[in-house]
């Protein structure tokens, strides 16, 4: 009556520094991500945003509450999609600040998703240049625009809120 992808005896304790909250389904997530890249080639325009998967249970600890989203309670997923066809090219499940051992600045999220989607290198190994990435005001920053242009020669199109926020000045 249940489907299992991992043996419970292989579980690492939560106190282990290498603990992964998604260890039971990590195999499926990696296969899904790999097969998405095989099935679709991205165009010149991509977009990055966060999505929510509806979840109201108590079994996981990284449920997010985002009041401005249509789905307010759920699992937050960072997504990189084709801007024309809306095909998801790469995704990353956000497991909370304590669980993610990686840096969660907008630049690092974009960098990880771009590399996971395979948008940096073409078949011959050369760097793909000239893409445009669209983002909302959460991701849009001068630091991200500089990083994308200096490393990949990509352009960033995004919304900017004309306020003096300290969180934006660091990014």
Phi, psi and omega in degrees: 000347178236151177252132180235138178252344181225155177273131181298338178291343179273002184292139173268145178293156181299331180286346179291133180296341179262017180294136179238118180297338181259023187298330182289332182242008181304320179302315181293317180297318179293317178297318179299313180298318180295318181287332174298315180295327178290325189276340187218136174257128184286151176274196182281344183242125178231161179226151179233137179197172175254146180235165178237137172254121185301129178202127179235013181282186181240005186284335181244152186263353187254032174289133182256154173239112178239101188293339183269357179269153176299323173260108188277324179249128178171194180262125182275133181229127173276130186232142172243121187232158172289131184287339182269312185260349181065023175282130180285124183263327179205153178211158178215124179280128179274118183258017179098162183294322182284326185278325180281119180274359181263165179282135184249033171287159183297325179295315181292323176298313179299316181299314180296318181291322179296316180290321179296323180285347180074030183272356185272321184245144174264187185298323182278355178097357179280158180283132178277126182243162171088013176279160174239131178245130180257139181214166175266187186290344177293320184266334186292122176203160178294322180298317178293317179299318178295316180299313181296320182286317183291323184269326187236351187062038176262158174250150180246128175242122182203167177273147181232133176266122185280058176236160179266089177257138181290332180291331181279333183290334179277343182250000000 
